[in-house]
């Protein structure tokens, strides 16, 4: 669901090369941490804080798979 919603905003969540770019990842993190993802129109709940922290940890850990 998140992949489809963010694709509309030209964010390729399902593309590891795209997401491993620090600028792209930081942009997604900012959307997550400000509760803008998933977008309000989707009817979905924002990501839980634990999942947002996991994403941050992935970034801080060097985008390891």
Secondary structure, 3 states (H helix, E strand, C coil): CHHHHHHCCCCCCCCHHHHCCHHHHHHHHHHHHCCCCCCHHHCCCCCCHHHHHHHHHHHHCCCCC
